[in-house]
Structure formats: C-alpha cells, structure tokens
C-alpha cells in the first residue's frame, strides 16, 4: 500500500471535476437562457427551462459524488443511483479495468458484480494506484 491512509475514501478526480464543471455550465447557460430568452417566451417557458437546467445539473453533480468508503469492517460503495454496504468477506476479487471497463468491478460472493465508480480508468495512473490499494485492502481483510 502507499504512504496514504489505506482507509482513505476512494474518489475519482477527472470524472468528478468534469461533472461538476459541466453542472455549473448547464446552470449558467440554461439559467441565462431562461432569464434573457427572446420576447416570445412566456413565464412557463422560462420556468421550465430553469427547472430543466436544475435537473440536469443535479444529475451531473451526483455523478461527481460517487465514492467508495473503506472501513475496518467493510466497504460502502456509493454509485449514481444507489449505495451498497459490503463486508470484506463478501468481496472475492477486484477486477481492475478489465475488458475496457471505465471503473473497477468487484466480484462478490453472491455471484453478483458491483461497479465501484469511485475508482475510474479516466484517472490514469492515480486510478490504477487506487485500484491496487483497494485490491490490497481486500487481500488484507481476506486473510
């Protein structure tokens, strides 16, 4: 493992940054459009455009919040739609970007696979180090 705390939270770098900047851009562009739209736009059009901007920005911001939180007891994986608590014994294997996967995938004892969106291929060397750190944690807790 690295000099970092082995139980530090796994968070993406590049994906989170892009998601948050995109959310702010959507709010600025569509919010601005709702405010300064041409005269043919009525109040309902402006409100719906503003609501659309908030909805899209919230979805993008949520993508920036994916993470995996390791503890001595297990791993909490927080992806886009749901989170899942795992005990270390439930994780059989850590697949690091196999088959072109954009993130790490865990093979679980219940024969299910679980994506860990908090560790992303787009982060390059940082992502590979984080995947290795997760694999080391799984190995440490399986012995």
Secondary structure, DSSP 8 states (H G I E B T S, - for coil): --SS-TT--EE-SHHHHHHHHHHHHHHHHHHHHHHH--TT--HHHHHHHHHHHHHHHHHHHHHTT-EEEE-SSEEEEE-SS-EEEEEGGGEEEEE-SGGG-SEEEEEETTS-EEEEEEEEGGGTHHHHHHHHHHHHHHHHHH-
